[in-house]
Amino acid sequence: ADANNLAHLNLVLGITTQAAGVGSPIQVQVSGEMIELSWNWVAGSLIFCGLNGVLTQTPPSTDFLQVVGVAISPTVIWIDIKNPIDLI
């Protein structure tokens, strides 16, 4: 999903667990703890769906805002998908 595309509103189901090419099968985690050693989150801050589906701690100000979780530590998030908010 892309927070800059209102057509993607209500399409966020979870977070992919690995990279994949367009049209390739993926695994999606919909809730709970997720660890990624390359992350560097600010613990205690919300995580949002961002532009081009990139996770971010900066709230998007484009088409919609959607919390996907919270950072537990720099490399661990708790996935908790919230309802999106239409910003238009």
C-alpha positions, -999 to 999 in steps of 0.1 A, spaced: 0 0 0 11 36 -6 -1 63 17 0 87 -13 -27 67 -32 -62 70 -18 -72 38 -38 -50 19 -13 -72 30 16 -83 -2 35 -58 -24 17 -32 -27 45 -35 -62 59 -1 -66 75 37 -64 69 56 -86 45 82 -107 62 107 -106 32 114 -87 0 98 -100 -32 94 -89 -68 61 -78 -83 38 -108 -88 59 -131 -65 44 -149 -36 50 -133 -1 43 -140 35 25 -114 55 25 -110 93 -8 -94 105 -1 -90 142 24 -95 170 62 -90 174 84 -86 143 122 -83 144 144 -69 117 180 -62 126 184 -35 99 157 -13 115 165 17 137 132 28 152 126 52 181 112 29 208 77 39 220 68 57 187 41 47 163 49 32 129 29 42 98 24 30 63 43 54 42 49 63 6 54 33 -17 46 10 13 78 20 32 73 19 70 80 52 87 77 70 120 69 102 103 31 105 99 22 109 62 4 140 52 -8 129 18 -39 108 10 -43 86 41 -27 79 75 -25 44 89 -8 32 120 6 -3 115 23 -7 149 46 6 175 84 3 180 93 -18 210 130 -12 205 152 -1 175 149 -35 158 115 -48 171 80 -36 164 46 -47 176 23 -50 146 -12 -37 154 -29 -25 123 -54 4 129 -81 17 108 -69 42 82 -78 79 83 -86 97 50 -66 129 49 -83 144 18 
